[in-house]
Amino acid sequence: FFRIHPKGHGSVVIDEHGLKANSLVTYYRGEVYPAWRWCEKLDAIEYVQKELGLRPNLPDFYNMAMERPMKDPRGYSLLFVDASRKSGLGSSFSHSCSPTCEVRVDA
């Protein structure tokens, strides 16, 4: 891993053959919220910042939205994963204009 400014980390595969397709690189960990609760959390953070005169900062993490497709027999759903307090290395990978890996749900 190497540091990417202003936030995140990059990664390099050192094996000359790279990774096999569909290989697990790492887990993305965090607290899972339904969409309504995620919005409540963001509103509460914004309210406290305004009340205390704090300005938002850019922490070293990413949050992720997971969507369950409409055709799923359990119905459509949208969940948010907050990696601000409980996270793993996957949450700090930088995004890329030319990505070489993707996020998949494994639950």
Beta strands, then each sheet from edge to edge (+ up, - down):
strand 1: 2-3
strand 2: 9-10
strand 3: 31-34
strand 4: 64-68
strand 5: 77-82
sheet 1: 1+ 2-
sheet 2: 3+ 5- 4+
end
